[in-house]
Amino acid sequence: QVQLVESGGDLVQAGGSLRLSCAASGIDISMLGMGWYRQAPGKQRELVAAITSGGTNNENYSDSVKGRFTISRDNAKNTVYLQMDNLKPEDTAVYYCNIAPRPLAQFWGQGTQVTVSS
């Protein structure tokens, strides 16, 4: 059974930093493009960061997080990370990881809540 378990969310003040982790089990993610998605209340889920597979590790970011967020992966640990710096109140959302750019419905986990206070 495939599981993607997100962790690291918290309540932080604007300007602060957080590091999210996505630990995968039941699947080897080393050959998969992976991404971090987020869903704010009343909004659709959006892809904010993605990293390619196969050792190239090319990164892509949405305009809203470019320059502030960094996605990375540790294939030995089967884990993907999202370093979030200079957080803003508009970053408040539940953050999920999944395959990118085409996520699979059965891979959505519980997500991790990030709340940024002003």
Helices and strands as residue ranges (DSSP letters): E 3-7, E 11-13, E 18-25, G 29-31, E 34-39, E 46-51, E 59-61, E 69-74, E 79-84, G 89-91, E 93-99, G 105-107, E 112-117
